[in-house]
Amino acid sequence: MIPDSTPAPPAWRELLGPEHLGAAIVLAGGVLVGAVNIYLASSLLPTAVADIGGAGFYAWNMTIYLVAMVIATMLVSRLLARWGNVGAYRLGFAVFLVGSLACAVSPAMPVLLAGRGVQGFGAGVLSGLGFAVIRSALPRRLWTRGNALMSAMYGVGNFVGPTLGGLFAQFGSWRLAFVAMAVIAAVCFAVVPRVLPRGERSDARAPVPAVSLLLVTAATVAVSLAGVLPGTLAMVGGIVVALLLVAVFVAYERRSELRVLPRTTYQAGSPLKWIYLTLGLLAFGVAVESFVPLFGQQLGGLPPLAAGLFGAAISLGWSLTQLGSSSATRERTVRRLRIVGPLLLAAGFLLQGLLQREDTPIWLVVIWVPVLFVAGSGIGLAYPHLSVAAMSSTQDPEEGRRAAAAIATVTSLSIAFGTAVAGALVNLGDPSMLDSARYVLFGFAIICAIGAVTARAANRSSSPGFGSPGHHVPEITR
């Protein structure tokens, strides 16, 4: 029996110390700007529509952004091979900057939507790069801490995005919000060469997996449209089409030599497919917080600002918990956290569903916050360890970058699926808001609980030490 002992984890002060602080800021900042912008424009859009018109295209704001983001995450490994770490990061920040400026000067809604598409592509590149470049930007012992910091940015973005957007909208300065994003991108663009290793480059042009990209793009479009189509039947149809397209994608990739996901994903006995499924189910649960403000206003009588803060409790639990859970280094503890995380997420949704009432009394509404926080903490317990497990799935640098970049693809696609499914469940309960809330919360509790099954399968498939801080993967020379 292999002893269940590993060295003590490095302190946060090592990651955030002089040697690694610059790299940590760029890695986390790239993920953060993408996460913030998912919801930033949603808060600004009512004000923007009043200024430039285009109310008929309102729902396309999120759809175009998410589709562009998912496409970009699938190209990250090829951008790294062609441009290296510094070149790929500067490309991502430059594209994001151009998209932000296009949004800021938009004279009409079509231009704004085009800018959002460019923004989304840049954000997708940056999100994927964060998980892929960590392999060369940080020493192996800091991977778990680095992953925790980056994935915490999704939670922070879900909180900061609506708040920042609402603040700018309050003063009628929606264009300045996009200018602020452009300024942040410009600063990061200038800093990148000073803090990141350049990485290996290749002049050979890697072929693009066009069929795989087309299938995932079509699935993302289908599920994003399902989230805005009128009627439950149309929404369910969109989700079914999207699932079928994902199934075709998997079947095609298993046989193809030109693929998006690492080869290891499709090998018999590999834990990687189960790791991605567990990550996807955790990210799927995040979509609930988009509807918590609606339930808070309709069932709890909360004002819009307070209801929005209630929704952010899931993100807060996710962000804060994983900063602590990344300290776990013992193999047995890490394996348990991968299973406990989805169970805690599901249990939080189940309890939240049981607490829903018509005209909920204020004392019961107050209880919602810790319950939602606990649900979010389930994501934080498991996510950083699953991310490291994906990154550690191979010793081949190219396959390792592809495995790491796919974390962002799985996360973005799962959030899009979750939002569409939640929208369908809300419509299913119409006209009763209480029924809608219970359908969403109980439905997501069941779906997210499956993550414990996939995490258990990942643990059974992986060798001892796989994905834990004690598992040896050769560090890449900086």
C-alpha positions as CSV (number, residue, x, y, z in Angstrom):
1,M,0.0,0.0,0.0
2,I,1.4,3.4,-0.9
3,P,1.7,5.7,2.1
4,D,-0.8,8.6,2.0
5,S,1.6,11.4,2.7
6,T,2.9,14.3,0.7
7,P,4.9,17.4,1.4
8,A,3.2,20.4,2.9
9,P,1.7,22.7,0.3
10,P,3.5,25.9,-0.6
11,A,2.1,29.0,1.1
12,W,0.1,31.5,-0.8
13,R,2.9,34.0,-0.2
14,E,5.1,32.0,-2.5
15,L,2.7,32.3,-5.4
16,L,2.1,36.0,-4.7
17,G,5.7,36.7,-3.9
18,P,8.1,38.8,-6.0
19,E,9.2,35.8,-8.2
20,H,5.7,34.7,-9.4
21,L,3.4,37.6,-8.7
22,G,3.5,39.1,-12.2
23,A,2.7,35.7,-13.8
24,A,-0.1,35.1,-11.3
25,I,-1.6,38.5,-12.1
26,V,-1.5,37.9,-15.9
27,L,-2.9,34.3,-15.6
28,A,-5.7,35.3,-13.2
29,G,-6.4,38.6,-14.9
30,G,-6.9,37.0,-18.3
31,V,-9.6,34.7,-16.8
32,L,-11.1,37.6,-14.8
33,V,-11.7,40.0,-17.7
34,G,-13.5,37.2,-19.6
35,A,-15.6,36.3,-16.7
36,V,-16.5,39.9,-15.8
37,N,-17.6,40.5,-19.4
38,I,-20.0,37.6,-19.5
39,Y,-22.4,39.6,-17.2
40,L,-21.0,43.2,-17.5
41,A,-22.8,43.8,-20.8
42,S,-26.0,42.2,-19.5
43,S,-26.2,44.9,-16.8
44,L,-25.4,47.6,-19.3
45,L,-27.7,46.5,-22.1
46,P,-30.9,48.2,-21.0
47,T,-29.1,51.5,-20.9
48,A,-27.4,50.8,-24.2
49,V,-30.7,49.9,-25.9
50,A,-32.2,53.1,-24.7
51,D,-29.3,54.9,-26.4
52,I,-28.7,53.1,-29.7
53,G,-31.8,50.9,-30.1
54,G,-31.9,47.3,-31.1
55,A,-34.2,45.8,-28.5
56,G,-35.0,42.9,-30.9
57,F,-31.4,41.7,-30.7
58,Y,-31.3,41.9,-26.8
59,A,-30.9,38.2,-26.3
60,W,-28.1,37.8,-28.8
61,N,-25.7,39.7,-26.5
62,M,-24.9,36.6,-24.3
63,T,-25.2,34.1,-27.2
64,I,-22.6,35.7,-29.5
65,Y,-20.2,36.2,-26.6
66,L,-20.4,32.6,-25.4
67,V,-20.2,31.1,-28.8
68,A,-17.1,33.1,-29.7
69,M,-15.6,32.2,-26.3
70,V,-16.0,28.5,-26.7
71,I,-14.6,28.6,-30.3
72,A,-11.5,30.5,-29.1
73,T,-10.8,28.1,-26.2
74,M,-10.5,25.2,-28.7
75,L,-7.8,27.0,-30.6
76,V,-5.5,27.8,-27.7
77,S,-3.1,24.9,-28.0
78,R,-2.5,25.8,-31.7
79,L,-2.0,29.5,-30.9
80,L,0.6,28.5,-28.3
81,A,2.4,26.3,-30.7
82,R,2.5,29.1,-33.3
83,W,3.1,32.2,-31.1
84,G,4.5,30.9,-27.8
85,N,3.3,32.0,-24.4
86,V,4.0,35.7,-24.8
87,G,2.8,36.0,-28.4
88,A,-0.5,34.1,-27.7
89,Y,-1.3,36.1,-24.6
90,R,-0.6,39.4,-26.3
91,L,-2.8,38.3,-29.2
92,G,-5.6,37.5,-26.7
93,F,-5.4,40.8,-24.9
94,A,-5.1,42.7,-28.3
95,V,-8.3,41.1,-29.6
96,F,-10.1,41.7,-26.4
97,L,-9.0,45.3,-26.4
98,V,-10.2,45.8,-30.0
99,G,-13.6,44.2,-29.2
100,S,-14.0,46.4,-26.1
101,L,-13.3,49.6,-28.1
102,A,-15.7,48.5,-30.8
103,C,-18.4,48.1,-28.1
104,A,-17.5,51.5,-26.6
105,V,-18.0,53.4,-29.9
106,S,-20.9,51.4,-31.2
107,P,-23.5,53.6,-33.1
108,A,-26.0,50.7,-33.4
109,M,-26.8,47.3,-31.9
110,P,-25.3,45.2,-34.8
111,V,-21.9,46.9,-34.2
112,L,-22.2,46.3,-30.5
113,L,-22.9,42.6,-31.1
114,A,-20.0,42.4,-33.5
115,G,-17.8,43.9,-30.8
116,R,-19.1,41.4,-28.3
117,G,-18.2,38.6,-30.6
118,V,-14.6,39.9,-30.9
119,Q,-14.5,40.4,-27.1
120,G,-15.7,36.9,-26.6
121,F,-13.0,35.5,-28.9
122,G,-10.3,37.3,-27.0
123,A,-11.8,36.3,-23.6
124,G,-11.9,32.7,-24.7
125,V,-8.2,32.8,-25.8
126,L,-7.2,34.3,-22.4
127,S,-9.3,31.8,-20.4
128,G,-7.8,28.8,-22.2
129,L,-4.3,30.3,-22.0
130,G,-4.5,30.7,-18.2
131,F,-4.9,26.9,-17.7
132,A,-2.4,26.0,-20.5
133,V,0.4,28.4,-19.7
134,I,0.5,27.6,-16.0
135,R,2.5,24.5,-16.8
136,S,5.4,26.6,-17.9
137,A,4.8,29.9,-16.0
138,L,4.8,28.3,-12.6
139,P,6.7,25.4,-10.9
140,R,4.8,22.2,-10.5
141,R,4.3,22.6,-6.8
142,L,2.3,25.8,-7.4
143,W,-0.1,24.4,-10.0
144,T,-2.9,23.7,-7.5
145,R,-2.6,27.2,-6.0
146,G,-2.5,28.8,-9.5
147,N,-5.5,26.8,-10.6
148,A,-7.4,27.8,-7.5
149,L,-6.6,31.5,-8.1
150,M,-7.6,31.3,-11.8
151,S,-10.8,29.4,-11.3
152,A,-11.7,31.8,-8.4
153,M,-11.8,34.5,-11.0
154,Y,-14.9,32.9,-12.6
155,G,-16.7,33.4,-9.3
156,V,-15.3,36.9,-8.8
157,G,-16.3,37.8,-12.3
158,N,-19.8,36.7,-11.7
159,F,-20.0,39.0,-8.8
160,V,-18.0,42.0,-10.2
161,G,-19.6,41.9,-13.7
162,P,-23.2,42.8,-12.7
163,T,-22.1,45.2,-10.0
164,L,-19.7,47.1,-12.2
165,G,-22.1,47.2,-15.1
166,G,-24.9,48.4,-12.8
167,L,-22.7,51.1,-11.5
168,F,-21.8,52.5,-14.9
169,A,-25.4,52.1,-16.1
170,Q,-26.6,54.0,-13.0
171,F,-24.6,57.1,-14.2
172,G,-25.6,56.6,-17.9
173,S,-22.0,55.9,-18.9
174,W,-22.3,52.4,-20.4
175,R,-19.6,53.2,-23.0
176,L,-17.0,54.0,-20.3
177,A,-17.4,50.5,-18.9
178,F,-16.1,49.0,-22.2
179,V,-13.3,51.7,-22.2
180,A,-12.3,50.5,-18.7
181,M,-12.0,46.9,-20.0
182,A,-9.9,48.1,-22.9
183,V,-7.6,50.0,-20.5
184,I,-7.1,46.9,-18.4
185,A,-6.4,44.8,-21.5
186,A,-3.8,47.4,-22.7
187,V,-2.0,47.3,-19.3
188,C,-1.9,43.5,-19.3
189,F,-0.7,43.5,-23.0
190,A,2.3,45.7,-21.9
191,V,3.1,43.6,-18.8
192,V,3.0,40.1,-20.5
193,P,6.6,40.0,-21.9
194,R,8.1,41.0,-18.5
195,V,6.5,38.3,-16.4
196,L,5.9,35.2,-18.6
197,P,8.4,32.8,-20.1
198,R,8.2,33.0,-23.9
199,G,7.6,29.3,-24.4
200,E,8.4,27.1,-27.3
201,R,7.3,28.1,-30.8
202,S,7.0,26.2,-34.0
203,D,6.9,27.6,-37.6
204,A,5.0,24.6,-38.7
205,R,1.3,25.4,-39.1
206,A,-0.7,22.9,-37.1
207,P,-3.9,21.9,-39.1
208,V,-7.1,23.2,-37.6
209,P,-9.7,20.5,-36.5
210,A,-12.4,22.1,-38.6
211,V,-15.0,19.4,-38.2
212,S,-14.7,19.3,-34.4
213,L,-14.8,23.1,-34.2
214,L,-17.9,23.2,-36.4
215,L,-19.7,20.6,-34.3
216,V,-18.9,22.3,-31.0
217,T,-19.8,25.7,-32.4
218,A,-23.2,24.3,-33.7
219,A,-23.8,22.7,-30.3
220,T,-23.1,26.0,-28.5
221,V,-25.3,28.0,-30.9
222,A,-28.1,25.5,-30.4
223,V,-28.0,25.5,-26.6
224,S,-27.6,29.3,-26.5
225,L,-30.6,29.8,-28.7
226,A,-32.5,27.3,-26.5
227,G,-32.0,29.7,-23.6
228,V,-33.8,32.5,-25.4
229,L,-36.4,30.7,-27.5
230,P,-40.1,31.3,-26.5
231,G,-41.9,28.2,-25.2
232,T,-40.8,25.2,-23.3
233,L,-41.0,22.8,-26.2
234,A,-38.7,25.0,-28.4
235,M,-36.2,25.3,-25.6
236,V,-36.2,21.5,-24.9
237,G,-35.8,20.9,-28.7
238,G,-32.8,23.2,-28.8
239,I,-31.2,21.4,-25.8
240,V,-31.8,18.0,-27.4
241,V,-30.2,19.1,-30.7
242,A,-27.2,20.5,-28.8
243,L,-26.7,17.2,-26.9
244,L,-26.9,15.2,-30.1
245,L,-24.3,17.5,-31.7
246,V,-22.0,16.9,-28.7
247,A,-22.5,13.2,-29.1
248,V,-21.6,13.4,-32.7
249,F,-18.5,15.5,-31.7
250,V,-17.3,12.8,-29.3
251,A,-17.9,10.0,-31.8
252,Y,-16.0,11.9,-34.5
253,E,-13.1,12.8,-32.2
254,R,-12.7,9.2,-31.1
255,R,-11.9,8.2,-34.7
256,S,-10.1,11.3,-36.0
257,E,-6.4,12.0,-35.9
258,L,-7.2,15.7,-35.9
259,R,-9.0,16.6,-32.6
260,V,-9.6,19.3,-30.0
261,L,-9.4,17.2,-26.9
262,P,-6.3,15.3,-25.9
263,R,-5.8,11.8,-27.3
264,T,-5.8,10.5,-23.7
265,T,-9.5,11.5,-23.3
266,Y,-10.6,8.7,-25.5
267,Q,-8.2,5.9,-24.4
268,A,-9.7,3.0,-22.5
269,G,-9.2,3.3,-18.8
270,S,-8.2,7.0,-18.9
271,P,-9.6,9.1,-16.1
272,L,-9.5,12.3,-18.2
273,K,-13.0,11.9,-19.7
274,W,-14.5,11.5,-16.2
275,I,-12.5,14.5,-15.0
276,Y,-13.9,16.7,-17.8
277,L,-17.4,15.4,-17.1
278,T,-17.1,16.2,-13.4
279,L,-15.7,19.7,-14.2
280,G,-18.6,20.2,-16.6
281,L,-21.2,19.2,-14.0
282,L,-19.7,21.6,-11.5
283,A,-19.7,24.5,-14.0
284,F,-23.3,23.5,-15.0
285,G,-24.4,24.3,-11.5
286,V,-23.2,27.9,-11.7
287,A,-26.0,28.7,-14.1
288,V,-28.5,28.7,-11.1
289,E,-27.2,32.0,-9.9
290,S,-28.6,33.7,-13.0
291,F,-32.1,32.9,-11.8
292,V,-31.6,33.4,-8.0
293,P,-32.3,37.1,-8.3
294,L,-35.6,36.4,-10.1
295,F,-36.7,34.0,-7.3
296,G,-35.5,36.5,-4.6
297,Q,-37.6,39.3,-6.1
298,Q,-40.7,37.3,-6.9
299,L,-40.8,35.0,-3.8
300,G,-38.8,36.9,-1.2
301,G,-39.9,40.4,-2.1
302,L,-36.3,41.6,-2.3
303,P,-35.3,44.8,-4.1
304,P,-33.2,44.3,-7.3
305,L,-29.9,45.1,-5.7
306,A,-30.3,42.8,-2.7
307,A,-31.6,40.0,-4.9
308,G,-28.6,40.4,-7.1
309,L,-26.3,40.0,-4.1
310,F,-28.1,36.9,-3.1
311,G,-27.3,35.4,-6.5
312,A,-23.7,36.2,-6.0
313,A,-23.6,33.9,-2.9
314,I,-22.8,30.9,-5.1
315,S,-19.9,32.6,-6.7
316,L,-18.6,33.8,-3.3
317,G,-18.7,30.3,-1.9
318,W,-16.9,29.0,-4.9
319,S,-14.2,31.6,-4.9
320,L,-13.4,31.6,-1.1
321,T,-13.6,27.9,-0.6
322,Q,-11.2,26.9,-3.3
323,L,-8.6,29.3,-2.0
324,G,-8.6,27.1,1.1
325,S,-9.2,23.7,-0.5
326,S,-6.1,24.1,-2.6
327,S,-4.1,23.6,0.6
328,A,-5.1,19.9,0.5
329,T,-2.1,17.7,-0.6
330,R,-2.8,14.2,0.8
331,E,-3.9,11.9,-2.0
332,R,-6.8,10.5,0.0
333,T,-8.1,13.9,0.9
334,V,-7.8,15.2,-2.7
335,R,-9.8,12.1,-4.0
336,R,-12.5,12.7,-1.3
337,L,-12.8,16.4,-2.2
338,R,-13.5,15.5,-5.8
339,I,-16.5,13.5,-4.7
340,V,-17.7,15.6,-1.8
341,G,-17.7,18.8,-4.0
342,P,-20.5,17.7,-6.4
343,L,-22.5,16.2,-3.5
344,L,-22.3,19.5,-1.5
345,L,-23.4,21.4,-4.6
346,A,-26.3,19.2,-5.1
347,A,-27.3,19.2,-1.4
348,G,-27.2,23.0,-1.3
349,F,-29.6,23.2,-4.3
350,L,-31.9,20.5,-2.7
351,L,-32.1,22.4,0.6
352,Q,-32.6,25.7,-1.3
353,G,-35.5,24.1,-3.2
354,L,-37.1,23.0,0.1
355,L,-36.8,26.5,1.5
356,Q,-38.8,28.1,-1.3
357,R,-42.2,29.5,-0.3
358,E,-44.8,31.9,-1.7
359,D,-44.3,35.3,0.1
360,T,-41.3,33.9,1.9
361,P,-40.8,35.5,5.3
362,I,-37.6,37.6,5.7
363,W,-36.1,35.3,8.3
364,L,-36.3,32.4,5.9
365,V,-34.9,34.6,3.0
366,V,-31.9,35.4,5.1
367,I,-31.2,31.6,5.4
368,W,-30.9,31.4,1.6
369,V,-27.5,33.2,1.7
370,P,-25.5,30.5,3.7
371,V,-27.3,27.7,1.9
372,L,-26.3,29.2,-1.5
373,F,-22.8,29.8,-0.2
374,V,-22.5,26.2,0.9
375,A,-23.7,25.1,-2.6
376,G,-21.0,27.2,-4.2
377,S,-18.4,25.9,-1.8
378,G,-18.9,22.5,-3.3
379,I,-17.5,23.8,-6.6
380,G,-14.6,25.3,-4.8
381,L,-13.7,22.1,-3.0
382,A,-13.3,20.0,-6.1
383,Y,-12.6,22.3,-9.0
384,P,-8.8,23.1,-8.5
385,H,-7.9,19.5,-7.8
386,L,-9.8,18.3,-10.9
387,S,-8.1,21.0,-13.0
388,V,-4.6,19.8,-11.8
389,A,-5.6,16.2,-12.5
390,A,-6.5,17.2,-16.1
391,M,-3.1,19.1,-16.5
392,S,-1.2,16.1,-15.1
393,S,-2.9,13.5,-17.4
394,T,0.1,13.3,-19.7
395,Q,3.9,14.0,-19.7
396,D,3.7,15.1,-23.4
397,P,3.9,19.0,-23.3
398,E,1.7,19.5,-26.3
399,E,-1.0,17.1,-25.1
400,G,-0.6,18.7,-21.6
401,R,-1.3,22.1,-23.0
402,R,-4.3,20.7,-24.9
403,A,-5.6,19.0,-21.8
404,A,-5.3,22.2,-19.7
405,A,-6.8,24.5,-22.4
406,A,-9.8,22.1,-22.6
407,I,-10.7,23.0,-19.0
408,A,-11.9,26.4,-20.2
409,T,-13.8,24.9,-23.2
410,V,-15.6,22.5,-20.9
411,T,-16.4,25.2,-18.4
412,S,-17.7,27.7,-20.9
413,L,-19.8,25.1,-22.8
414,S,-21.3,23.8,-19.5
415,I,-22.3,27.2,-18.3
416,A,-24.1,27.7,-21.6
417,F,-25.9,24.4,-21.3
418,G,-26.8,25.1,-17.7
419,T,-28.3,28.5,-18.5
420,A,-30.4,26.9,-21.3
421,V,-31.6,24.1,-19.1
422,A,-32.4,26.5,-16.2
423,G,-34.4,28.6,-18.6
424,A,-36.4,25.6,-19.8
425,L,-37.2,24.6,-16.2
426,V,-38.3,28.1,-15.3
427,N,-40.7,28.0,-18.3
428,L,-41.9,24.6,-17.3
429,G,-43.1,26.0,-13.9
430,D,-44.8,29.0,-15.5
431,P,-47.1,30.7,-14.4
432,S,-46.2,29.7,-10.8
433,M,-42.8,31.2,-9.8
434,L,-42.7,28.8,-6.8
435,D,-43.0,25.8,-9.2
436,S,-40.3,27.4,-11.4
437,A,-37.9,27.8,-8.5
438,R,-38.4,24.3,-7.3
439,Y,-38.1,22.8,-10.8
440,V,-34.7,24.6,-11.3
441,L,-33.3,23.8,-7.9
442,F,-34.4,20.2,-7.6
443,G,-33.5,19.5,-11.2
444,F,-30.0,20.9,-10.8
445,A,-29.6,19.0,-7.5
446,I,-30.2,15.8,-9.4
447,I,-28.0,16.7,-12.4
448,C,-25.1,18.0,-10.3
449,A,-25.2,14.9,-8.0
450,I,-24.1,12.9,-11.0
451,G,-20.8,14.6,-10.6
452,A,-20.1,12.4,-7.6
453,V,-20.5,9.4,-9.8
454,T,-18.1,10.7,-12.5
455,A,-15.6,11.8,-9.8
456,R,-15.7,8.3,-8.3
457,A,-15.1,6.9,-11.8
458,A,-12.1,9.3,-12.2
459,N,-10.7,8.2,-8.9
460,R,-11.0,4.5,-9.8
461,S,-9.4,5.0,-13.2
462,S,-6.5,7.1,-12.0
463,S,-3.2,5.7,-10.7
464,P,-2.2,6.5,-7.1
465,G,-0.9,10.0,-6.9
466,F,-2.5,11.0,-10.3
467,G,-3.3,14.7,-10.3
468,S,-2.2,15.3,-6.7
469,P,0.7,17.6,-5.7
470,G,2.8,14.6,-5.0
471,H,2.4,13.2,-8.5
472,H,5.5,13.8,-10.5
473,V,5.3,15.5,-13.9
474,P,8.5,16.9,-15.2
475,E,8.6,20.7,-14.9
476,I,9.1,22.6,-18.2
477,T,12.2,24.7,-18.3
478,R,11.3,28.4,-18.0
